Amino acid sequence: MLLFLTSCKKEKICNCGVITWDYGNTTAIYPYQTIVVKNDCSGNERHFDIIPTSVYEIINVGEKYCVINIYNW
């Protein structure tokens, strides 16, 4: 039984990374910003479309960004 408990591997939640690229589309009816985030754990990059809640909520390259509903990529 002890061997079974020690052999279980816990999944590490890795939902944060650094923004490597961004593109804002302010001419659309609903302005959005597309960003590319490089995952801190895997090194994989993924695109995300962000809809800012205000003009002042702008995300910049080099900033840390965490995704709420995706745990690994």
PDB file of N, CA, C, O and CB in Angstrom:
ATOM      1  N   MET A   1       0.826  -1.185   0.000  1.00  0.00           N
ATOM      2  CA  MET A   1       0.000   0.000   0.000  1.00  0.00           C
ATOM      3  C   MET A   1       0.872   1.251   0.000  1.00  0.00           C
ATOM      4  O   MET A   1       0.558   2.210  -0.705  1.00  0.00           O
ATOM      5  CB  MET A   1      -0.941  -0.003   1.204  1.00  0.00           C
ATOM      6  N   LEU A   2       1.940   1.267   0.758  1.00  0.00           N
ATOM      7  CA  LEU A   2       2.823   2.421   0.823  1.00  0.00           C
ATOM      8  C   LEU A   2       3.454   2.702  -0.539  1.00  0.00           C
ATOM      9  O   LEU A   2       3.601   3.863  -0.922  1.00  0.00           O
ATOM     10  CB  LEU A   2       3.911   2.201   1.876  1.00  0.00           C
ATOM     11  N   LEU A   3       3.822   1.669  -1.264  1.00  0.00           N
ATOM     12  CA  LEU A   3       4.401   1.828  -2.591  1.00  0.00           C
ATOM     13  C   LEU A   3       3.400   2.475  -3.537  1.00  0.00           C
ATOM     14  O   LEU A   3       3.775   3.323  -4.347  1.00  0.00           O
ATOM     15  CB  LEU A   3       4.858   0.475  -3.144  1.00  0.00           C
ATOM     16  N   PHE A   4       2.151   2.092  -3.448  1.00  0.00           N
ATOM     17  CA  PHE A   4       1.105   2.652  -4.290  1.00  0.00           C
ATOM     18  C   PHE A   4       0.940   4.150  -4.045  1.00  0.00           C
ATOM     19  O   PHE A   4       0.801   4.920  -4.996  1.00  0.00           O
ATOM     20  CB  PHE A   4      -0.214   1.929  -4.043  1.00  0.00           C
ATOM     21  N   LEU A   5       0.952   4.565  -2.795  1.00  0.00           N
ATOM     22  CA  LEU A   5       0.770   5.980  -2.466  1.00  0.00           C
ATOM     23  C   LEU A   5       1.953   6.837  -2.891  1.00  0.00           C
ATOM     24  O   LEU A   5       1.771   7.989  -3.287  1.00  0.00           O
ATOM     25  CB  LEU A   5       0.541   6.138  -0.982  1.00  0.00           C
ATOM     26  N   THR A   6       3.144   6.301  -2.816  1.00  0.00           N
ATOM     27  CA  THR A   6       4.321   7.081  -3.192  1.00  0.00           C
ATOM     28  C   THR A   6       4.523   7.114  -4.701  1.00  0.00           C
ATOM     29  O   THR A   6       5.253   7.970  -5.202  1.00  0.00           O
ATOM     30  CB  THR A   6       5.559   6.516  -2.521  1.00  0.00           C
ATOM     31  N   SER A   7       3.889   6.198  -5.439  1.00  0.00           N
ATOM     32  CA  SER A   7       4.069   6.174  -6.884  1.00  0.00           C
ATOM     33  C   SER A   7       3.110   7.108  -7.607  1.00  0.00           C
ATOM     34  O   SER A   7       3.258   7.322  -8.810  1.00  0.00           O
ATOM     35  CB  SER A   7       3.892   4.772  -7.400  1.00  0.00           C
ATOM     36  N   CYS A   8       2.138   7.667  -6.908  1.00  0.00           N
ATOM     37  CA  CYS A   8       1.213   8.606  -7.529  1.00  0.00           C
ATOM     38  C   CYS A   8       1.945   9.903  -7.843  1.00  0.00           C
ATOM     39  O   CYS A   8       2.687  10.438  -7.020  1.00  0.00           O
ATOM     40  CB  CYS A   8      -0.007   8.873  -6.612  1.00  0.00           C
ATOM     41  N   LYS A   9       1.720  10.379  -9.025  1.00  0.00           N
ATOM     42  CA  LYS A   9       2.380  11.603  -9.452  1.00  0.00           C
ATOM     43  C   LYS A   9       1.357  12.734  -9.478  1.00  0.00           C
ATOM     44  O   LYS A   9       0.309  12.604 -10.110  1.00  0.00           O
ATOM     45  CB  LYS A   9       3.045  11.423 -10.845  1.00  0.00           C
ATOM     46  N   LYS A  10       1.644  13.820  -8.812  1.00  0.00           N
ATOM     47  CA  LYS A  10       0.730  14.953  -8.795  1.00  0.00           C
ATOM     48  C   LYS A  10       0.965  15.790 -10.047  1.00  0.00           C
ATOM     49  O   LYS A  10       2.105  16.033 -10.445  1.00  0.00           O
ATOM     50  CB  LYS A  10       0.919  15.809  -7.507  1.00  0.00           C
ATOM     51  N   GLU A  11      -0.125  16.224 -10.656  1.00  0.00           N
ATOM     52  CA  GLU A  11      -0.048  17.095 -11.823  1.00  0.00           C
ATOM     53  C   GLU A  11       0.273  18.511 -11.364  1.00  0.00           C
ATOM     54  O   GLU A  11      -0.394  19.048 -10.480  1.00  0.00           O
ATOM     55  CB  GLU A  11      -1.374  17.063 -12.634  1.00  0.00           C
ATOM     56  N   LYS A  12       1.269  19.100 -11.949  1.00  0.00           N
ATOM     57  CA  LYS A  12       1.620  20.473 -11.626  1.00  0.00           C
ATOM     58  C   LYS A  12       0.794  21.401 -12.502  1.00  0.00           C
ATOM     59  O   LYS A  12       0.757  21.246 -13.723  1.00  0.00           O
ATOM     60  CB  LYS A  12       3.143  20.728 -11.819  1.00  0.00           C
ATOM     61  N   ILE A  13       0.138  22.356 -11.880  1.00  0.00           N
ATOM     62  CA  ILE A  13      -0.660  23.321 -12.629  1.00  0.00           C
ATOM     63  C   ILE A  13       0.289  24.378 -13.178  1.00  0.00           C
ATOM     64  O   ILE A  13       0.990  25.058 -12.429  1.00  0.00           O
ATOM     65  CB  ILE A  13      -1.779  23.967 -11.734  1.00  0.00           C
ATOM     66  N   CYS A  14       0.294  24.498 -14.477  1.00  0.00           N
ATOM     67  CA  CYS A  14       1.196  25.418 -15.155  1.00  0.00           C
ATOM     68  C   CYS A  14       0.386  26.284 -16.107  1.00  0.00           C
ATOM     69  O   CYS A  14       0.314  25.988 -17.300  1.00  0.00           O
ATOM     70  CB  CYS A  14       2.315  24.650 -15.916  1.00  0.00           C
ATOM     71  N   ASN A  15      -0.211  27.327 -15.610  1.00  0.00           N
ATOM     72  CA  ASN A  15      -1.072  28.162 -16.438  1.00  0.00           C
ATOM     73  C   ASN A  15      -0.539  29.580 -16.602  1.00  0.00           C
ATOM     74  O   ASN A  15      -1.290  30.474 -16.992  1.00  0.00           O
ATOM     75  CB  ASN A  15      -2.453  28.209 -15.849  1.00  0.00           C
ATOM     76  N   CYS A  16       0.740  29.804 -16.314  1.00  0.00           N
ATOM     77  CA  CYS A  16       1.322  31.138 -16.432  1.00  0.00           C
ATOM     78  C   CYS A  16       2.500  31.130 -17.391  1.00  0.00           C
ATOM     79  O   CYS A  16       3.138  30.103 -17.623  1.00  0.00           O
ATOM     80  CB  CYS A  16       1.761  31.656 -15.061  1.00  0.00           C
ATOM     81  N   GLY A  17       2.767  32.299 -17.937  1.00  0.00           N
ATOM     82  CA  GLY A  17       3.902  32.443 -18.834  1.00  0.00           C
ATOM     83  C   GLY A  17       4.182  33.902 -19.094  1.00  0.00           C
ATOM     84  O   GLY A  17       3.588  34.789 -18.481  1.00  0.00           O
ATOM     85  N   VAL A  18       5.096  34.135 -20.013  1.00  0.00           N
ATOM     86  CA  VAL A  18       5.507  35.492 -20.379  1.00  0.00           C
ATOM     87  C   VAL A  18       4.952  35.802 -21.763  1.00  0.00           C
ATOM     88  O   VAL A  18       5.008  34.966 -22.665  1.00  0.00           O
ATOM     89  CB  VAL A  18       7.068  35.645 -20.351  1.00  0.00           C
ATOM     90  N   ILE A  19       4.424  36.993 -21.924  1.00  0.00           N
ATOM     91  CA  ILE A  19       3.892  37.422 -23.211  1.00  0.00           C
ATOM     92  C   ILE A  19       5.061  37.700 -24.148  1.00  0.00           C
ATOM     93  O   ILE A  19       5.943  38.502 -23.840  1.00  0.00           O
ATOM     94  CB  ILE A  19       2.983  38.684 -23.058  1.00  0.00           C
ATOM     95  N   THR A  20       5.055  37.020 -25.305  1.00  0.00           N
ATOM     96  CA  THR A  20       6.148  37.188 -26.266  1.00  0.00           C
ATOM     97  C   THR A  20       5.738  38.018 -27.473  1.00  0.00           C
ATOM     98  O   THR A  20       6.602  38.480 -28.218  1.00  0.00           O
ATOM     99  CB  THR A  20       6.643  35.837 -26.728  1.00  0.00           C
ATOM    100  N   TRP A  21       4.436  38.219 -27.685  1.00  0.00           N
ATOM    101  CA  TRP A  21       3.963  38.961 -28.845  1.00  0.00           C
ATOM    102  C   TRP A  21       2.559  39.452 -28.563  1.00  0.00           C
ATOM    103  O   TRP A  21       1.786  38.766 -27.894  1.00  0.00           O
ATOM    104  CB  TRP A  21       3.999  38.090 -30.128  1.00  0.00           C
ATOM    105  N   ASP A  22       2.215  40.633 -29.063  1.00  0.00           N
ATOM    106  CA  ASP A  22       0.843  41.109 -28.908  1.00  0.00           C
ATOM    107  C   ASP A  22       0.424  41.916 -30.121  1.00  0.00           C
ATOM    108  O   ASP A  22       1.249  42.529 -30.798  1.00  0.00           O
ATOM    109  CB  ASP A  22       0.699  41.950 -27.635  1.00  0.00           C
ATOM    110  N   TYR A  23      -0.869  41.905 -30.379  1.00  0.00           N
ATOM    111  CA  TYR A  23      -1.447  42.645 -31.481  1.00  0.00           C
ATOM    112  C   TYR A  23      -2.820  43.116 -31.055  1.00  0.00           C
ATOM    113  O   TYR A  23      -3.677  42.300 -30.715  1.00  0.00           O
ATOM    114  CB  TYR A  23      -1.518  41.785 -32.771  1.00  0.00           C
ATOM    115  N   GLY A  24      -3.039  44.398 -31.068  1.00  0.00           N
ATOM    116  CA  GLY A  24      -4.338  44.946 -30.686  1.00  0.00           C
ATOM    117  C   GLY A  24      -5.148  45.311 -31.903  1.00  0.00           C
ATOM    118  O   GLY A  24      -4.611  45.869 -32.860  1.00  0.00           O
ATOM    119  N   ASN A  25      -6.425  45.008 -31.888  1.00  0.00           N
ATOM    120  CA  ASN A  25      -7.328  45.379 -32.963  1.00  0.00           C
ATOM    121  C   ASN A  25      -8.369  46.324 -32.386  1.00  0.00           C
ATOM    122  O   ASN A  25      -9.382  45.890 -31.838  1.00  0.00           O
ATOM    123  CB  ASN A  25      -7.994  44.123 -33.613  1.00  0.00           C
ATOM    124  N   THR A  26      -8.113  47.612 -32.514  1.00  0.00           N
ATOM    125  CA  THR A  26      -9.020  48.604 -31.934  1.00  0.00           C
ATOM    126  C   THR A  26     -10.076  49.066 -32.918  1.00  0.00           C
ATOM    127  O   THR A  26     -10.958  49.840 -32.546  1.00  0.00           O
ATOM    128  CB  THR A  26      -8.239  49.795 -31.439  1.00  0.00           C
ATOM    129  N   THR A  27     -10.013  48.608 -34.185  1.00  0.00           N
ATOM    130  CA  THR A  27     -10.992  49.042 -35.176  1.00  0.00           C
ATOM    131  C   THR A  27     -12.222  48.148 -35.217  1.00  0.00           C
ATOM    132  O   THR A  27     -13.207  48.475 -35.878  1.00  0.00           O
ATOM    133  CB  THR A  27     -10.357  49.087 -36.539  1.00  0.00           C
ATOM    134  N   ALA A  28     -12.172  47.037 -34.526  1.00  0.00           N
ATOM    135  CA  ALA A  28     -13.312  46.111 -34.511  1.00  0.00           C
ATOM    136  C   ALA A  28     -14.453  46.686 -33.682  1.00  0.00           C
ATOM    137  O   ALA A  28     -14.254  47.594 -32.875  1.00  0.00           O
ATOM    138  CB  ALA A  28     -12.890  44.733 -33.953  1.00  0.00           C
ATOM    139  N   ILE A  29     -15.645  46.147 -33.890  1.00  0.00           N
ATOM    140  CA  ILE A  29     -16.801  46.582 -33.096  1.00  0.00           C
ATOM    141  C   ILE A  29     -16.529  46.341 -31.618  1.00  0.00           C
ATOM    142  O   ILE A  29     -16.818  47.193 -30.777  1.00  0.00           O
ATOM    143  CB  ILE A  29     -18.090  45.836 -33.537  1.00  0.00           C
ATOM    144  N   TYR A  30     -15.977  45.189 -31.312  1.00  0.00           N
ATOM    145  CA  TYR A  30     -15.559  44.871 -29.950  1.00  0.00           C
ATOM    146  C   TYR A  30     -14.032  44.772 -29.956  1.00  0.00           C
ATOM    147  O   TYR A  30     -13.487  43.738 -30.342  1.00  0.00           O
ATOM    148  CB  TYR A  30     -16.226  43.531 -29.433  1.00  0.00           C
ATOM    149  N   PRO A  31     -13.335  45.827 -29.536  1.00  0.00           N
ATOM    150  CA  PRO A  31     -11.864  45.800 -29.578  1.00  0.00           C
ATOM    151  C   PRO A  31     -11.300  44.640 -28.757  1.00  0.00           C
ATOM    152  O   PRO A  31     -11.801  44.319 -27.680  1.00  0.00           O
ATOM    153  CB  PRO A  31     -11.292  47.130 -29.059  1.00  0.00           C
ATOM    154  N   TYR A  32     -10.270  44.032 -29.281  1.00  0.00           N
ATOM    155  CA  TYR A  32      -9.634  42.932 -28.571  1.00  0.00           C
ATOM    156  C   TYR A  32      -8.132  43.010 -28.793  1.00  0.00           C
ATOM    157  O   TYR A  32      -7.648  43.766 -29.636  1.00  0.00           O
ATOM    158  CB  TYR A  32     -10.196  41.561 -29.039  1.00  0.00           C
ATOM    159  N   GLN A  33      -7.420  42.226 -28.031  1.00  0.00           N
ATOM    160  CA  GLN A  33      -5.975  42.144 -28.145  1.00  0.00           C
ATOM    161  C   GLN A  33      -5.601  40.673 -28.233  1.00  0.00           C
ATOM    162  O   GLN A  33      -6.016  39.875 -27.393  1.00  0.00           O
ATOM    163  CB  GLN A  33      -5.263  42.843 -26.943  1.00  0.00           C
ATOM    164  N   THR A  34      -4.823  40.312 -29.239  1.00  0.00           N
ATOM    165  CA  THR A  34      -4.323  38.951 -29.365  1.00  0.00           C
ATOM    166  C   THR A  34      -2.914  38.927 -28.805  1.00  0.00           C
ATOM    167  O   THR A  34      -2.074  39.750 -29.170  1.00  0.00           O
ATOM    168  CB  THR A  34      -4.356  38.457 -30.850  1.00  0.00           C
ATOM    169  N   ILE A  35      -2.662  37.972 -27.913  1.00  0.00           N
ATOM    170  CA  ILE A  35      -1.334  37.850 -27.317  1.00  0.00           C
ATOM    171  C   ILE A  35      -0.827  36.421 -27.502  1.00  0.00           C
ATOM    172  O   ILE A  35      -1.613  35.485 -27.650  1.00  0.00           O
ATOM    173  CB  ILE A  35      -1.364  38.233 -25.808  1.00  0.00           C
ATOM    174  N   VAL A  36       0.492  36.267 -27.494  1.00  0.00           N
ATOM    175  CA  VAL A  36       1.129  34.957 -27.506  1.00  0.00           C
ATOM    176  C   VAL A  36       1.866  34.833 -26.190  1.00  0.00           C
ATOM    177  O   VAL A  36       2.671  35.693 -25.833  1.00  0.00           O
ATOM    178  CB  VAL A  36       2.098  34.773 -28.741  1.00  0.00           C
ATOM    179  N   VAL A  37       1.584  33.746 -25.463  1.00  0.00           N
ATOM    180  CA  VAL A  37       2.179  33.520 -24.150  1.00  0.00           C
ATOM    181  C   VAL A  37       3.042  32.266 -24.208  1.00  0.00           C
ATOM    182  O   VAL A  37       2.594  31.219 -24.675  1.00  0.00           O
ATOM    183  CB  VAL A  37       1.083  33.391 -23.052  1.00  0.00           C
ATOM    184  N   LYS A  38       4.273  32.374 -23.736  1.00  0.00           N
ATOM    185  CA  LYS A  38       5.184  31.225 -23.652  1.00  0.00           C
ATOM    186  C   LYS A  38       5.077  30.643 -22.250  1.00  0.00           C
ATOM    187  O   LYS A  38       5.396  31.314 -21.268  1.00  0.00           O
ATOM    188  CB  LYS A  38       6.669  31.636 -23.983  1.00  0.00           C
ATOM    189  N   ASN A  39       4.629  29.395 -22.158  1.00  0.00           N
ATOM    190  CA  ASN A  39       4.398  28.727 -20.878  1.00  0.00           C
ATOM    191  C   ASN A  39       5.690  28.590 -20.087  1.00  0.00           C
ATOM    192  O   ASN A  39       6.721  28.196 -20.632  1.00  0.00           O
ATOM    193  CB  ASN A  39       3.774  27.353 -21.100  1.00  0.00           C
ATOM    194  N   ASP A  40       5.631  28.917 -18.795  1.00  0.00           N
ATOM    195  CA  ASP A  40       6.801  28.847 -17.912  1.00  0.00           C
ATOM    196  C   ASP A  40       7.333  27.422 -17.758  1.00  0.00           C
ATOM    197  O   ASP A  40       8.542  27.235 -17.619  1.00  0.00           O
ATOM    198  CB  ASP A  40       6.451  29.408 -16.545  1.00  0.00           C
ATOM    199  N   CYS A  41       6.460  26.419 -17.780  1.00  0.00           N
ATOM    200  CA  CYS A  41       6.882  25.042 -17.530  1.00  0.00           C
ATOM    201  C   CYS A  41       7.289  24.311 -18.809  1.00  0.00           C
ATOM    202  O   CYS A  41       8.363  23.712 -18.871  1.00  0.00           O
ATOM    203  CB  CYS A  41       5.769  24.281 -16.843  1.00  0.00           C
ATOM    204  N   SER A  42       6.432  24.362 -19.826  1.00  0.00           N
ATOM    205  CA  SER A  42       6.669  23.570 -21.030  1.00  0.00           C
ATOM    206  C   SER A  42       7.445  24.318 -22.105  1.00  0.00           C
ATOM    207  O   SER A  42       8.091  23.695 -22.948  1.00  0.00           O
ATOM    208  CB  SER A  42       5.361  23.111 -21.594  1.00  0.00           C
ATOM    209  N   GLY A  43       7.390  25.644 -22.086  1.00  0.00           N
ATOM    210  CA  GLY A  43       8.029  26.425 -23.139  1.00  0.00           C
ATOM    211  C   GLY A  43       7.175  26.544 -24.389  1.00  0.00           C
ATOM    212  O   GLY A  43       7.577  27.196 -25.353  1.00  0.00           O
ATOM    213  N   ASN A  44       5.990  25.917 -24.388  1.00  0.00           N
ATOM    214  CA  ASN A  44       5.081  26.009 -25.532  1.00  0.00           C
ATOM    215  C   ASN A  44       4.464  27.397 -25.592  1.00  0.00           C
ATOM    216  O   ASN A  44       4.278  28.054 -24.567  1.00  0.00           O
ATOM    217  CB  ASN A  44       3.977  24.932 -25.446  1.00  0.00           C
ATOM    218  N   GLU A  45       4.147  27.838 -26.811  1.00  0.00           N
ATOM    219  CA  GLU A  45       3.476  29.129 -26.986  1.00  0.00           C
ATOM    220  C   GLU A  45       2.042  28.898 -27.421  1.00  0.00           C
ATOM    221  O   GLU A  45       1.733  27.935 -28.122  1.00  0.00           O
ATOM    222  CB  GLU A  45       4.222  30.011 -28.019  1.00  0.00           C
ATOM    223  N   ARG A  46       1.167  29.808 -26.989  1.00  0.00           N
ATOM    224  CA  ARG A  46      -0.247  29.701 -27.329  1.00  0.00           C
ATOM    225  C   ARG A  46      -0.823  31.100 -27.515  1.00  0.00           C
ATOM    226  O   ARG A  46      -0.453  32.030 -26.799  1.00  0.00           O
ATOM    227  CB  ARG A  46      -1.028  28.924 -26.233  1.00  0.00           C
ATOM    228  N   HIS A  47      -1.731  31.244 -28.481  1.00  0.00           N
ATOM    229  CA  HIS A  47      -2.412  32.513 -28.745  1.00  0.00           C
ATOM    230  C   HIS A  47      -3.653  32.635 -27.871  1.00  0.00           C
ATOM    231  O   HIS A  47      -4.369  31.657 -27.654  1.00  0.00           O
ATOM    232  CB  HIS A  47      -2.793  32.630 -30.237  1.00  0.00           C
ATOM    233  N   PHE A  48      -3.901  33.838 -27.373  1.00  0.00           N
ATOM    234  CA  PHE A  48      -5.110  34.134 -26.613  1.00  0.00           C
ATOM    235  C   PHE A  48      -5.680  35.453 -27.105  1.00  0.00           C
ATOM    236  O   PHE A  48      -4.936  36.406 -27.337  1.00  0.00           O
ATOM    237  CB  PHE A  48      -4.820  34.188 -25.085  1.00  0.00           C
ATOM    238  N   ASP A  49      -6.995  35.513 -27.266  1.00  0.00           N
ATOM    239  CA  ASP A  49      -7.681  36.762 -27.596  1.00  0.00           C
ATOM    240  C   ASP A  49      -8.241  37.332 -26.308  1.00  0.00           C
ATOM    241  O   ASP A  49      -9.029  36.684 -25.619  1.00  0.00           O
ATOM    242  CB  ASP A  49      -8.815  36.539 -28.658  1.00  0.00           C
ATOM    243  N   ILE A  50      -7.833  38.537 -25.991  1.00  0.00           N
ATOM    244  CA  ILE A  50      -8.226  39.199 -24.754  1.00  0.00           C
ATOM    245  C   ILE A  50      -9.130  40.375 -25.092  1.00  0.00           C
ATOM    246  O   ILE A  50      -8.813  41.173 -25.974  1.00  0.00           O
ATOM    247  CB  ILE A  50      -6.983  39.669 -23.949  1.00  0.00           C
ATOM    248  N   ILE A  51     -10.243  40.484 -24.399  1.00  0.00           N
ATOM    249  CA  ILE A  51     -11.125  41.642 -24.553  1.00  0.00           C
ATOM    250  C   ILE A  51     -10.939  42.505 -23.312  1.00  0.00           C
ATOM    251  O   ILE A  51     -11.403  42.143 -22.230  1.00  0.00           O
ATOM    252  CB  ILE A  51     -12.640  41.212 -24.742  1.00  0.00           C
ATOM    253  N   PRO A  52     -10.260  43.649 -23.458  1.00  0.00           N
ATOM    254  CA  PRO A  52     -10.021  44.500 -22.284  1.00  0.00           C
ATOM    255  C   PRO A  52     -11.321  45.117 -21.776  1.00  0.00           C
ATOM    256  O   PRO A  52     -12.230  45.416 -22.550  1.00  0.00           O
ATOM    257  CB  PRO A  52      -9.011  45.609 -22.624  1.00  0.00           C
ATOM    258  N   THR A  53     -11.388  45.300 -20.464  1.00  0.00           N
ATOM    259  CA  THR A  53     -12.579  45.915 -19.870  1.00  0.00           C
ATOM    260  C   THR A  53     -12.511  47.433 -19.946  1.00  0.00           C
ATOM    261  O   THR A  53     -13.527  48.106 -19.774  1.00  0.00           O
ATOM    262  CB  THR A  53     -12.740  45.471 -18.414  1.00  0.00           C
ATOM    263  N   SER A  54     -11.324  47.982 -20.202  1.00  0.00           N
ATOM    264  CA  SER A  54     -11.191  49.433 -20.359  1.00  0.00           C
ATOM    265  C   SER A  54     -10.018  49.727 -21.283  1.00  0.00           C
ATOM    266  O   SER A  54      -9.221  48.838 -21.583  1.00  0.00           O
ATOM    267  CB  SER A  54     -10.996  50.136 -18.980  1.00  0.00           C
ATOM    268  N   VAL A  55      -9.914  50.948 -21.725  1.00  0.00           N
ATOM    269  CA  VAL A  55      -8.831  51.366 -22.608  1.00  0.00           C
ATOM    270  C   VAL A  55      -7.491  51.254 -21.885  1.00  0.00           C
ATOM    271  O   VAL A  55      -6.458  51.046 -22.522  1.00  0.00           O
ATOM    272  CB  VAL A  55      -9.059  52.809 -23.104  1.00  0.00           C
ATOM    273  N   TYR A  56      -7.502  51.388 -20.579  1.00  0.00           N
ATOM    274  CA  TYR A  56      -6.267  51.382 -19.799  1.00  0.00           C
ATOM    275  C   TYR A  56      -5.758  49.981 -19.483  1.00  0.00           C
ATOM    276  O   TYR A  56      -4.639  49.821 -18.998  1.00  0.00           O
ATOM    277  CB  TYR A  56      -6.476  52.131 -18.520  1.00  0.00           C
ATOM    278  N   GLU A  57      -6.565  48.979 -19.754  1.00  0.00           N
ATOM    279  CA  GLU A  57      -6.159  47.600 -19.482  1.00  0.00           C
ATOM    280  C   GLU A  57      -5.444  47.039 -20.711  1.00  0.00           C
ATOM    281  O   GLU A  57      -6.023  46.263 -21.471  1.00  0.00           O
ATOM    282  CB  GLU A  57      -7.393  46.716 -19.105  1.00  0.00           C
ATOM    283  N   ILE A  58      -4.205  47.427 -20.901  1.00  0.00           N
ATOM    284  CA  ILE A  58      -3.418  46.971 -22.032  1.00  0.00           C
ATOM    285  C   ILE A  58      -2.308  46.071 -21.510  1.00  0.00           C
ATOM    286  O   ILE A  58      -1.640  46.388 -20.526  1.00  0.00           O
ATOM    287  CB  ILE A  58      -2.840  48.170 -22.839  1.00  0.00           C
ATOM    288  N   ILE A  59      -2.127  44.956 -22.182  1.00  0.00           N
ATOM    289  CA  ILE A  59      -1.128  43.978 -21.782  1.00  0.00           C
ATOM    290  C   ILE A  59       0.079  44.151 -22.704  1.00  0.00           C
ATOM    291  O   ILE A  59      -0.084  44.298 -23.916  1.00  0.00           O
ATOM    292  CB  ILE A  59      -1.698  42.511 -21.845  1.00  0.00           C
ATOM    293  N   ASN A  60       1.283  44.134 -22.143  1.00  0.00           N
ATOM    294  CA  ASN A  60       2.489  44.397 -22.909  1.00  0.00           C
ATOM    295  C   ASN A  60       3.407  43.185 -22.981  1.00  0.00           C
ATOM    296  O   ASN A  60       3.378  42.313 -22.113  1.00  0.00           O
ATOM    297  CB  ASN A  60       3.229  45.561 -22.312  1.00  0.00           C
ATOM    298  N   VAL A  61       4.223  43.147 -24.031  1.00  0.00           N
ATOM    299  CA  VAL A  61       5.218  42.090 -24.204  1.00  0.00           C
ATOM    300  C   VAL A  61       6.188  42.123 -23.033  1.00  0.00           C
ATOM    301  O   VAL A  61       6.610  43.192 -22.592  1.00  0.00           O
ATOM    302  CB  VAL A  61       5.977  42.248 -25.551  1.00  0.00           C
ATOM    303  N   GLY A  62       6.538  40.939 -22.535  1.00  0.00           N
ATOM    304  CA  GLY A  62       7.463  40.816 -21.414  1.00  0.00           C
ATOM    305  C   GLY A  62       6.774  40.683 -20.068  1.00  0.00           C
ATOM    306  O   GLY A  62       7.412  40.318 -19.080  1.00  0.00           O
ATOM    307  N   GLU A  63       5.471  40.977 -20.014  1.00  0.00           N
ATOM    308  CA  GLU A  63       4.730  40.852 -18.756  1.00  0.00           C
ATOM    309  C   GLU A  63       4.334  39.402 -18.518  1.00  0.00           C
ATOM    310  O   GLU A  63       4.190  38.616 -19.455  1.00  0.00           O
ATOM    311  CB  GLU A  63       3.477  41.751 -18.768  1.00  0.00           C
ATOM    312  N   LYS A  64       4.163  39.069 -17.259  1.00  0.00           N
ATOM    313  CA  LYS A  64       3.678  37.747 -16.855  1.00  0.00           C
ATOM    314  C   LYS A  64       2.165  37.718 -17.072  1.00  0.00           C
ATOM    315  O   LYS A  64       1.477  38.699 -16.791  1.00  0.00           O
ATOM    316  CB  LYS A  64       4.045  37.429 -15.352  1.00  0.00           C
ATOM    317  N   TYR A  65       1.647  36.587 -17.574  1.00  0.00           N
ATOM    318  CA  TYR A  65       0.214  36.450 -17.808  1.00  0.00           C
ATOM    319  C   TYR A  65      -0.218  35.052 -17.394  1.00  0.00           C
ATOM    320  O   TYR A  65       0.410  34.067 -17.781  1.00  0.00           O
ATOM    321  CB  TYR A  65      -0.142  36.722 -19.297  1.00  0.00           C
ATOM    322  N   CYS A  66      -1.281  34.961 -16.614  1.00  0.00           N
ATOM    323  CA  CYS A  66      -1.821  33.679 -16.171  1.00  0.00           C
ATOM    324  C   CYS A  66      -3.224  33.505 -16.731  1.00  0.00           C
ATOM    325  O   CYS A  66      -4.014  34.449 -16.759  1.00  0.00           O
ATOM    326  CB  CYS A  66      -1.832  33.584 -14.625  1.00  0.00           C
ATOM    327  N   VAL A  67      -3.527  32.300 -17.172  1.00  0.00           N
ATOM    328  CA  VAL A  67      -4.824  31.963 -17.737  1.00  0.00           C
ATOM    329  C   VAL A  67      -5.615  31.214 -16.680  1.00  0.00           C
ATOM    330  O   VAL A  67      -5.080  30.332 -16.009  1.00  0.00           O
ATOM    331  CB  VAL A  67      -4.679  31.118 -19.039  1.00  0.00           C
ATOM    332  N   ILE A  68      -6.877  31.557 -16.529  1.00  0.00           N
ATOM    333  CA  ILE A  68      -7.683  30.982 -15.455  1.00  0.00           C
ATOM    334  C   ILE A  68      -8.231  29.600 -15.804  1.00  0.00           C
ATOM    335  O   ILE A  68      -8.168  28.695 -14.972  1.00  0.00           O
ATOM    336  CB  ILE A  68      -8.827  31.910 -15.121  1.00  0.00           C
ATOM    337  N   ASN A  69      -8.759  29.415 -16.995  1.00  0.00           N
ATOM    338  CA  ASN A  69      -9.484  28.176 -17.299  1.00  0.00           C
ATOM    339  C   ASN A  69      -8.669  27.141 -18.071  1.00  0.00           C
ATOM    340  O   ASN A  69      -9.221  26.117 -18.475  1.00  0.00           O
ATOM    341  CB  ASN A  69     -10.710  28.501 -18.080  1.00  0.00           C
ATOM    342  N   ILE A  70      -7.384  27.372 -18.287  1.00  0.00           N
ATOM    343  CA  ILE A  70      -6.506  26.404 -18.941  1.00  0.00           C
ATOM    344  C   ILE A  70      -5.337  26.142 -18.006  1.00  0.00           C
ATOM    345  O   ILE A  70      -4.673  27.083 -17.571  1.00  0.00           O
ATOM    346  CB  ILE A  70      -6.012  26.919 -20.344  1.00  0.00           C
ATOM    347  N   TYR A  71      -5.075  24.878 -17.691  1.00  0.00           N
ATOM    348  CA  TYR A  71      -4.076  24.575 -16.686  1.00  0.00           C
ATOM    349  C   TYR A  71      -2.721  24.161 -17.249  1.00  0.00           C
ATOM    350  O   TYR A  71      -1.707  24.345 -16.577  1.00  0.00           O
ATOM    351  CB  TYR A  71      -4.584  23.505 -15.808  1.00  0.00           C
ATOM    352  N   ASN A  72      -2.672  23.628 -18.416  1.00  0.00           N
ATOM    353  CA  ASN A  72      -1.417  23.230 -19.049  1.00  0.00           C
ATOM    354  C   ASN A  72      -1.552  23.400 -20.549  1.00  0.00           C
ATOM    355  O   ASN A  72      -2.622  23.171 -21.111  1.00  0.00           O
ATOM    356  CB  ASN A  72      -1.042  21.765 -18.691  1.00  0.00           C
ATOM    357  N   TRP A  73      -0.471  23.801 -21.196  1.00  0.00           N
ATOM    358  CA  TRP A  73      -0.445  23.804 -22.658  1.00  0.00           C
ATOM    359  C   TRP A  73       0.959  23.605 -23.143  1.00  0.00           C
ATOM    360  O   TRP A  73       1.197  23.577 -24.350  1.00  0.00           O
ATOM    361  CB  TRP A  73      -1.018  25.101 -23.221  1.00  0.00           C
TER     362      TRP A  73
END
